[in-house]
Amino acid sequence: MAENKKKRKVSHIVTATEDLDLGERRRFFRLLRKTRYNKKSDEKQAELASRMHDIVKDNAERQAYEEKFAHNAAVTSKHERRRRFKVRWRFYTFLITGGFVLLLVGYLLYSYVLVVDSIEVTGTARYDPEKIIEASGLEAGVKLFSPSINEGAIAEEIIDRFPYIKEVRLHREIPDKLTIEVTEEEPVFVAEVYGEYYLLTAEMRVLERRGDFPDGDLIKLKLPVGDIKNVRDGQVLAFEGNMLDVVMRAAKAVSSDEMREKTAILDVTDRFNIVISYDGRFRLELGTVNDIEIKLSLAFEVIKSEKFDGGNKGTIYLDDVNRVRAIIDNQLSLDW
């Protein structure tokens, strides 16, 4: 019985290995050992032998296929590399050609299309636009985006020639228009210096010189004339020492929306006792310019108090913010 069983086992193996070469048979037996072939039943052994045969043959066929077509794979890879090279070359050629075309189009536009044909000035009510264009140095025919159009230099030249202009901006309108936008400022103060009247901004820039006192709602600014070094149209007043800082801080305070409308006089002739004539009723004595915003806030509180109900006039002393004093004086002169 055991002998018949051994014969069947050998028969399964012989049948399964008939078409296998030496290497395939070695792999076949290794696989059988891993499956514990000897411990299986006769049917299981026949099934395992057949399965191991298929596995070995399948691997062998795959190896043969790979060996057979290895050359074709190498050829395919070579063709793929060539194809990719051609694609890259076409892409780079397109980029180079497209870039060249764009440069050519840009050059033609810059040279023959984007050329200034008209120049316009906006924002001015005081000056002749043609005079502003002349001061700018701009002319028809210049390239719209030419580096020679230096906005900073043009603005500086125009502001220097026309004191009321405080800001200049250039606007390019494709294809052929340049607009010079100017911003003008209004005078806030009028100051008398050696018998002449100067109209000034809140930043102490001189806008205009006149021989008589100008009409208009301007704050009369009384300056320490002896400290003035220079008065030039379009330029900021020049003072000895740090007097300009004192004047500008006081001027800024009374130029605010709360103060400007009702302030008649700002007197800074004495830097240690700055005086304001306010609302036709009050003389505000501030002392120095230090804490001027706080001092004015305290002045408003006093003005709103019952003490000045009914239209009373008076002097408010603000030189010491910790000890504000007010005196009613309906005979007080507020024009000096």
C-alpha positions in Angstrom: 0.0 0.0 0.0 2.8 2.4 1.0 4.7 1.4 -2.2 1.6 2.3 -4.3 1.3 5.6 -2.6 5.0 6.4 -3.2 4.5 5.6 -6.9 1.6 7.9 -7.2 3.6 10.7 -5.5 6.5 10.1 -7.9 4.0 10.0 -10.8 2.7 13.5 -9.9 6.1 14.9 -9.8 7.3 13.3 -13.0 4.2 14.5 -14.8 4.6 18.0 -13.5 8.3 18.3 -14.4 8.3 16.7 -17.8 8.6 20.0 -19.7 10.8 21.8 -17.2 14.5 22.5 -17.6 17.0 22.0 -14.8 16.6 25.5 -13.4 12.9 25.3 -13.4 12.9 21.9 -11.7 15.1 23.3 -8.9 12.6 26.1 -8.4 9.7 23.6 -8.6 11.2 21.4 -5.8 11.9 24.5 -3.6 8.3 25.5 -3.9 7.1 22.0 -3.0 9.2 21.9 0.1 7.7 25.3 1.2 4.2 23.9 0.8 4.9 20.7 2.9 4.0 18.6 -0.1 4.8 15.3 1.7 2.2 15.8 4.4 -0.6 16.3 1.9 -3.1 13.8 0.7 -2.8 12.2 -2.7 -5.3 14.6 -4.3 -3.7 17.6 -2.6 -0.3 16.5 -3.8 -1.5 16.2 -7.4 -3.1 19.7 -7.2 0.0 21.2 -5.6 2.3 19.7 -8.2 0.2 21.1 -11.0 0.0 24.5 -9.4 3.8 24.7 -8.8 4.3 23.7 -12.4 2.1 26.6 -13.6 3.9 29.1 -11.4 7.3 28.0 -12.6 6.3 28.0 -16.2 4.6 31.4 -15.9 7.8 32.9 -14.5 9.9 31.3 -17.1 7.6 32.5 -19.9 7.8 36.0 -18.5 11.6 35.9 -18.4 11.7 34.7 -21.9 9.4 37.5 -23.0 11.5 40.1 -21.3 14.7 38.6 -22.9 13.1 38.5 -26.2 11.8 42.1 -26.2 14.6 43.7 -24.2 16.0 45.1 -27.4 12.6 46.5 -28.4 12.2 48.2 -25.0 15.6 49.9 -25.4 14.6 51.0 -28.8 11.3 52.3 -27.5 13.1 54.2 -24.7 15.4 55.8 -27.2 12.4 56.9 -29.4 10.7 58.3 -26.2 13.8 60.4 -25.4 13.8 61.7 -29.0 10.2 62.5 -28.8 10.6 64.4 -25.5 13.6 66.3 -26.9 11.5 67.4 -29.9 8.7 68.5 -27.6 11.1 70.6 -25.5 12.8 72.1 -28.5 9.4 73.1 -30.0 8.4 74.7 -26.6 11.7 76.6 -26.3 11.4 77.7 -30.0 7.9 78.9 -29.3 9.1 80.9 -26.2 12.0 82.5 -28.1 9.9 83.3 -31.1 7.1 84.6 -29.0 9.4 86.7 -26.9 11.0 88.2 -30.0 7.6 89.0 -31.4 6.6 90.7 -28.2 9.8 92.8 -28.1 9.2 93.8 -31.7 5.6 94.8 -31.1 6.6 96.7 -27.9 9.3 98.5 -29.8 6.9 99.5 -32.6 4.3 100.6 -30.0 6.9 102.6 -28.1 8.4 104.3 -31.1 5.4 104.9 -33.4 2.1 104.5 -31.5 2.6 105.5 -27.8 3.7 109.1 -28.7 2.4 112.1 -26.9 0.0 114.1 -29.1 -1.8 116.2 -26.5 -1.0 117.6 -23.1 -3.7 118.7 -20.7 -3.6 120.5 -17.3 -6.3 120.0 -14.7 -6.8 121.4 -11.1 -5.7 125.0 -11.6 -7.8 128.0 -11.2 -5.1 130.6 -10.8 -2.6 129.9 -13.6 -2.6 129.6 -17.3 -2.4 125.9 -18.3 -0.1 126.8 -21.2 2.4 128.4 -18.7 2.3 125.2 -16.6 3.0 123.1 -19.7 5.9 125.4 -20.6 7.4 125.1 -17.1 7.1 121.3 -17.3 9.3 121.1 -20.4 6.9 118.6 -22.0 6.2 118.7 -25.7 4.1 116.8 -28.2 6.2 114.1 -29.9 7.9 112.8 -26.8 7.4 109.0 -26.1 4.6 108.4 -23.7 6.7 106.1 -21.5 10.0 107.8 -22.1 12.5 107.7 -19.2 13.1 111.3 -19.9 9.7 112.2 -18.4 10.9 112.6 -14.8 7.8 113.2 -12.7 9.7 114.4 -9.7 11.8 116.9 -11.6 8.8 118.2 -13.5 6.8 118.6 -10.2 9.7 120.5 -8.6 10.0 122.9 -11.5 6.3 123.6 -11.6 6.0 124.1 -7.8 9.0 126.4 -7.9 7.5 128.6 -10.6 3.9 128.7 -9.3 3.8 129.1 -5.5 0.1 128.3 -5.1 0.7 124.8 -6.5 1.6 122.3 -3.8 1.4 119.0 -5.6 1.8 117.8 -9.2 1.0 114.4 -10.7 1.4 113.1 -14.2 -1.2 110.7 -15.8 -0.5 108.8 -19.0 -3.5 108.0 -21.1 -2.8 105.4 -23.8 -2.2 105.9 -26.6 -1.1 109.5 -26.8 -2.3 111.8 -24.0 -0.5 113.3 -20.9 -2.4 115.0 -18.1 -0.7 117.2 -15.6 -2.8 117.2 -12.5 -2.0 120.0 -10.1 -3.4 120.7 -6.6 -3.5 124.3 -5.4 -3.7 125.4 -1.8 -5.4 128.4 -0.3 -3.7 130.9 2.0 -4.4 130.6 5.7 -2.4 133.5 7.2 -1.4 137.0 6.2 1.7 138.5 7.8 3.2 142.0 7.6 7.0 142.1 7.1 8.7 145.5 6.6 5.5 147.1 5.2 4.6 144.4 2.8 2.0 141.7 3.3 2.7 138.0 2.7 0.0 135.3 2.2 1.1 132.1 3.9 0.0 128.5 4.2 -0.3 126.7 7.6 3.2 125.3 6.9 4.5 128.8 6.6 5.1 128.6 2.8 5.0 132.0 1.1 2.3 132.1 -1.6 2.2 135.7 -2.6 3.4 139.2 -1.7 1.2 142.3 -1.7 1.5 146.0 -1.0 -1.8 146.3 0.8 -3.7 144.2 3.3 -5.7 141.5 1.3 -9.4 140.9 1.5 -10.6 137.5 2.6 -11.0 135.4 5.7 -7.4 135.1 6.7 -5.8 134.9 10.1 -3.5 137.8 10.9 -0.1 136.5 11.9 2.1 138.7 13.9 5.7 137.6 13.6 9.0 138.5 15.3 10.3 140.4 12.3 13.8 140.7 13.7 14.2 136.9 13.7 13.2 136.5 10.0 16.1 135.6 7.8 14.4 135.2 4.4 11.0 135.6 2.7 10.7 134.2 -0.8 7.7 133.2 -2.9 7.2 129.5 -2.9 9.6 129.0 0.0 9.1 128.4 3.7 9.9 131.3 5.9 13.4 131.2 7.3 14.0 132.2 10.9 17.0 132.5 13.2 17.3 129.6 15.7 14.3 127.3 16.2 11.7 130.1 15.9 10.3 128.4 12.8 9.3 125.4 14.8 7.5 127.6 17.4 5.6 129.5 14.7 4.7 126.3 12.8 3.4 124.5 15.9 1.2 127.5 16.8 0.0 127.9 13.2 -0.9 124.3 13.0 -3.0 124.5 16.2 -5.0 127.5 15.0 -5.4 126.0 11.5 -7.5 123.2 12.9 -11.2 123.0 12.0 -12.2 124.2 15.5 -10.0 127.2 15.6 -9.6 128.5 12.1 -13.0 130.0 11.5 -13.0 132.1 14.7 -9.4 133.0 15.1 -8.6 136.6 14.0 -5.0 137.0 15.2 -2.1 134.7 16.1 0.6 136.7 17.8 4.0 135.0 18.1 6.1 138.1 18.5 7.0 136.9 22.0 7.8 133.2 21.9 7.2 133.1 25.7 3.7 134.6 25.5 1.8 133.5 22.4 -1.5 135.3 22.1 -4.7 134.5 20.1 -7.7 136.7 19.4 -10.6 134.3 19.2 -14.3 134.7 18.3 -14.2 138.5 18.7 -14.6 138.1 22.5 -11.5 136.3 23.9 -7.9 137.0 24.3 -6.1 133.7 24.9 -2.6 134.1 26.5 -0.9 130.7 26.1 2.6 131.3 27.4 5.0 129.1 25.4 4.0 126.8 22.5 4.4 123.7 24.8 1.2 121.7 25.3 -0.6 124.1 23.0 -3.3 121.6 22.1 -4.1 121.0 25.8 -4.1 124.7 26.5 -6.7 125.3 23.7 -8.9 122.4 25.0 -8.9 124.1 28.4 -9.7 127.4 26.8 -12.8 125.9 25.2 -14.0 124.6 28.6 -13.7 128.1 30.1 -15.4 129.7 27.1 -18.4 127.3 27.5 -18.7 128.1 31.3 -21.4 130.2 32.8 -18.8 133.0 33.4 -19.0 134.0 29.8 -22.7 133.5 29.2 -24.5 136.5 27.7 -21.6 137.5 25.4 -19.1 138.6 28.0 -15.5 139.3 26.8 -12.4 138.5 28.6 -8.8 137.2 28.8 -8.0 133.6 29.5 -4.6 132.9 30.9 -3.3 129.4 29.9 0.4 129.6 30.6 0.0 127.2 33.5 -2.3 124.2 32.6 -2.7 123.4 36.2 -4.0 126.9 37.1 -6.2 128.4 34.3 -7.5 131.9 35.1 -10.1 134.0 33.3 -11.0 137.7 33.7 -14.1 139.3 32.3 -13.4 142.6 30.5 -16.1 143.9 28.2 -13.9 146.9 27.2 -11.2 144.5 26.0 -9.6 145.4 22.6 -9.1 142.3 20.4 -7.4 144.1 17.5 -3.8 145.1 18.1 
